[in-house]
Amino acid sequence: MLEVKQLNVWYGAAQALFDVSLTVGAGELVVLQGLNGAGKSTLLQAILGLSQRQMGIVSYQNNTISDWPPHRRALAGLGYVAEDRRLFGALTVRENLLIAARGDVAGNTARVLALFPVLEHLLQRRASQM
């Protein structure tokens, strides 16, 4: 079961989500539908711990995970695939990380691999095969 209580998310000074609450029961399918900019991706990113600033409670399988880092949430079974991955499909995972590193190759790549350790075993895989 996934439960979100009074979730608020900000991008800088701009608040993007206001007191969002929802419950998804075991085996239940829930659809998030809305216009562009309505906050669907922001909500999913917040549930996964990828938001820079958020307040509220996120619980998964009866455990409060609000303070868990993203990789721990992923290991618990939470994840989502963004519609637009913004990857270079013909390049490897390593090559995509190098492009995204923007100068601090070692530091940024290490930070990504710390957040998503499973990628270390996929560095030679083409991004289109992810």
Phi, psi and omega in degrees: 000141176243132179225133178239129181234123174047052181278127176236137182226141179236147166247100186065233180274348184272123178277129184258326177236141183235108173048049179282131176226139176199157176228133176240115181281164179302130179077001182272143176252127180237137179250131172261118183233139178175170179291163173305135179085004182284342177112010181299306180294322178299317178298313180297319179295322179294319178299325180276358178081022183263002179276144179291319183219121179210156176225147180131184184240131173240124179237141178224127182051046177065020174242132174287122185245012184305329181259006178283141174289160183306319183294328178290322176296320179295317179296333178283348177117002179269142178185166174203152179249117180293148180299317181248101186284341181052045177249157173267100188301328182282346180266161177282168175301316179302314181296322176296319178295321179295320178296317183287342184296330177053052173107305181272069187303307184296314183293312182290320178296317179298321180295317179296316181292331176290323178286323184230073187300335181296336180296333181303327180275355183244010187300332181268356180283141175294140181299329179294346181259010180279000000 
